[in-house]
Structure formats: C-alpha cells, structure tokens
Amino acid sequence: MTATNAPAAIGLHGLRKSYGATEVLPALEAELRGGEFTVILGPSGCGKSTLLNCIAGLERLSAGRITIAGREVQEAEPKDRGIAMVFQNYALYPHMSVAGNIGYALKVARVPRAEREARIAAAARIVDLGDYLHRRPSELSGGQRQRVAIARAVVREPQVLLYDEPLSNLDAKLRQDMRMELAGLHRRIGATSVFVTHDQVEAMTLADRIMVLNRGRIEQFATPQEIYHAPATAFVAGFIGAPAMTLLDVAGEGGWLRLSDGTVLARHRHQGAALLGIRPEQVLADPAGVPARVIYREDLGAHSVLTLQLGDGSRLQMAAGPGRPVAASSDIRIALPAGALHLFDPLTGRAFARHPVPSDAMKVQDDAIPS
Amino acid sequence: MIENSRSIDRWATAILLCGLVFVLTPMAFVIVTATQSYEEFLRRNFSLIPGGHFAENLREVWTRTDLPRQTLNSIIVGAIAATGRIALAVTTSYAVVFFTGRGRGLVYALVVASIMLPLELMIITAYQVTANVALPLNALANAGGLWSALAGRPLDLQWNLLDSYAGIAIPLMAQGSCTLILVQFFRTIPPQLARAAIIDGAGPLRFLWDILLPLSKGPLTALGIYMFISAWIQYMWPLVAASSPARTMAVVGLARLQEEGERIPDFPLQMTGAILVTLPPLILIAVFQRRIVRGLTLSEK
C-alpha cells in the first residue's frame, strides 16, 4: 500500500500559541516540503510537542495559519486534516485486538467491513504484524506495540504522518531497529512525515531536514549535514553532537583569536569579541600548540573524551583516538585548526559569516593544519 | 526470617479468628433464633440450641408479611438508585477529567462536598420537594410576585412523587462518592488515548462509549454493586418517603415487624425476615466477589 495522495507540503504562517500569558510559540514561520521527513528537535519545553499538536489539530492556535497541501486547516477537525499520528506511549486501546486498534478509525468513518479488513491486513503487512492481528496490545512487546501504533496511522492513508517521540519508550537496541524501519517505511509510503524528538541521533539519522527549536523559535531549519557542520547559532552548536561543541569566549585582534588572559588560541581574521565553537573531535594534539591541562578523562573504548582547562580557566573538550592514553592532570598542547572553527556573535548567538560547508568531515581535519 | 514470618502468620490468624467470632456470633443468634418457634423462644429466651421450625417461620414471613413484596421493592429501588448514581458519576467524571471547560473544578468540589451532606441532614427539604417536585419551580416563578403579575395568580404546579419508586430512588442518587472514585480511576487512563481517538475521528460520545466505558467495566461493576447495597441498607429516607406497606423497602418493613401487637416481639419471625432481606445482597457479593475486589483496587487487567 502506498499513499495515493501526492505528498503534501505543510506551511506554518505566523503560527502563535500561548497558554494564558505564557507564549510557547511566538510567530513561527516555516515550510515543510511535501514528502520530506522533517524532524523537529529541541530540549524539553521548547514547544516542539505543542507545535506538533497544533499541526494535528489537538491544540488550537492562538493566531496564524497552517496549510496542508495548500489548504488552510487551522479550523478543521483533526480527522479532516489528512493527518495521522503516532504517540509516545503508543496510546493503543487496551480492550481492542490489534486489528481493532488498526481499524478503529475506519470503523468510525464507516468504511464497509470488507474494505476495512483488507486495509487492516495491508497496514499490518507494512509493519510486519500479520500474525498478531487477534492479540491484545498487552500481549505484545514494546516494539510490536509501536508497530501497531504505526499501522493504525498508516491505515488511514494520510497525507501527513506525525510522530510524537515514538521511540523514547523503547530500549536502545530496539530504538535502532525501529529507526531503520521508520526510514524504510517513509521511503515506501512517501507521506510527508513530521517527527518530534529530543534525541539528536534520531534527528540526524532520520531527517531530510531538521528544525531545531529553542523556546518556541526556530534556531535553524536545514539538512543534518548543515546543522552539524554549519550551525547557524551557538544554541544549535551546543545542542548537536555528542560530546557537544565547546563554546569559548574569545576576542579577535590582528589575525589571532585570544582568550581573556591573552593566550593565543588560533588564527582567524575576525575582529572583536566572539563565541568560538569547536567540535571535540576536531581538536588536535600539537606539540607547538596551546598549552592545556587534562582535568578529566572518559575512556569510551573507541575513543576517549578529555576535558581540558585552558590558561584563563575556561574548559574545552577534546576527543582523542585510542592508543596513547593521556593521564588525567597531565599537560598537553593542542591546536584548533582554522577550518574547524565556528564563530558566533556573543550577544545574539548568530553565526558570523562562516567558512564553506565541507563535504566530508574527515577532510576538515586534513586541511586544518594551520598554514 | 522464616520463623519470624511464621509467628506473624500465627498472630494474624489468631486476630482474624477473634474478628470472625465477633462478627459471626450475632449472625449465629440470628440463624438459630430463626429456627425456633415463638413458643420455644418464649420458653427458652435467646439460646444457641437450634429448633426445627425454620421452614414454618419462612412460610409465615412469605405469606403473612409484606416482606417478599418489600424485598422486590428494595431490588427495584436499589437498581434505580445504583444506575442513576453511576450514570451521574460517569458523566460528571468524564467532564471533570477529560474536558477543560471553565468551572469544572468548582463543579467537582461541589459534588464531592455532597458526600459530607447525607440525605438524612436534608430530610425535611427532601420530603417537601418529593411531595411536590415543582416546588422549586413555583418558588422561583413566584419570587417577588412575578408570576402573579404576569398570569393573575401565583404559579402552583403539583407533582407528588411520595410513595413511588422514583420518589424513593431519585433523592438517593444525589451522592458524590461515586464521582470521587470514578474521577480517580479516569485519571489513571492515559490522556493520549483520548487524543488518539480524536485523531481517529471519534467524537466525545463515541470515545465515551467505545473506549472509556469498556475500559471502566471493572470499576463500574464494583461501584454498581457497592451503590446497590448502600441503597439497600437505607432506612431513614425510605421510612419517610414511602408510607404504604406496598411501597416500603425491605429494611423498613423488617423494622416494622416489631411494631405489631403488644406482646413480646416475635423474634424468630423477625430473624427469619432478616435472613430473607440479607440474602439478595449476599448473593450479589458472592457472585461478583472477585470483580468487586479487583474493581475497588482500580486495576484493569
């Protein structure tokens, strides 16, 4: 079964949502392309679930318009919006069989029994649940339950599939399997998908484009590659990546970036105060580099993460490959390659005019040795 | 540890046995007395030696008193009151838990406050209103001579519900404990179920009927039986609201057996009546025992 409808774009125009005096979403503006897998990513309380509920029609907008496939839907009932939704805790009806759960929407819509059964069977096949149609949800495992929830969404042949943190109840192994299945499902049925999560791994692996949300505002809405390699704001820089990008207060003068105590960190022609961001995996050990003291070390097997203290007391994280273990409280010297530096405005958090997006992360390190 | 828990077990058993004796001794007197004839009883007073006249006594209760009819009354009134209480509780709890309307907190508080206000406290008002259901309406229309000014004379509608099943049962429905319990149960149901149902296109009534009620079957059964029994044992209100023996409820009728004549009360007859009146709730509990226990722990599995 594939969605019969053409992929539907979703437009959010001046979308505002407030609860009393608390503004959760202040005037959001975005265009989610038809057929794309959009992940809305942000810390808890950033308004991402509220945004999803607004698209679904479970919450009323305070102001603004939502269009799905060009049609204004902000006043329409959820069932008339061409959407289906998968919930965090599955939200299966415990007293109905798997088939009953999948087919409930069709039953409410008075789809004739024969057609209903055919569509239930087809939806169950898509998520590989054919043998479980007569079981109760309580007799299924977490992963199977989530598949029922997905089948329940797919059976309505929606133009838009909404996911509200659907994987957060599953264990790590299962989550990875489900990520793969969801990616496959998206390829097969081609419906526009909107997926809310706070897990950056889910965002990076599933998304065509990621919308990073912070306090109801879009920090950046771009492909995972862009988000990772060219974060638009200091917030995005600090949120994406594990371990996260280090942000340091620096001042640029005469072609050098210096810490507050005058230590020269790196070459850069930026003038004036800035937030310097650098990914831990792009910090290099360099005998001729900046002196730093290792104050903490986490060995993760494949690599270890060092927390370094610089001359002015600020801290910086560095990912070191396996091999030479570095003892805690030893002194090392590091270099921050010019190509790996991200500079942000310390007041607005916006990125200063940045270097071109590298096509390959590894190449950055090769090119990065200061000239 | 094993010895320890064993001694706890022994103590628990001993305490339970004491309780059992405490509860069952009066029951034993009831049952034994019911087997004696009036003459035996006069001769021996209360004793624990059973007689052989239970069938006789039962026949007498069945044919010479109104108790069979009154037991039927109790069943009918109990069923109406329990159904009414549950229906009110389901709709109120549904509104309180699943909707965000203004003032729902206040409504809930008022309903719960009614637990502290038993019918016995309002019995005079309740009697007046049952004697004429239109009384509040009359009072409202005649406030400040309004109706007289419009129609020439004061509004005086009459609708007497005294001595009817509805008249006994409806005032018994106004009781908030059911709502209190159901609200607690509804709050354990994940709100996402309601959201999923909305997405699936089910309206509020459809969700109530297709999802909420089937999920609440256990607690509703338990509550229903509990409410039936609590209506069954009502004394004061049925005594006041129904004056004719044909409409009186069983517990009231049982007490009235005592008033006949001036001789020493016919205790064997009364005790036989008591057994008869206790039987229907007892059967109900016996049949639904497991459901009641499961329902009262509010677990649905």
Interface residues (C-beta under 8 A of the other chain):
Chain A: A56 G57 L58 E77 P78 K79 I83 A84 M85 F87 Q88 N89 A91 L92 Y93 P94 H95 Y104 A105 V108 A109 S138 R152
Chain B: P190 Q192 L193 R195 A196 A197 I198 I199 D200 G201 A202 R206 D210 I211 P214 L215 E300 K301
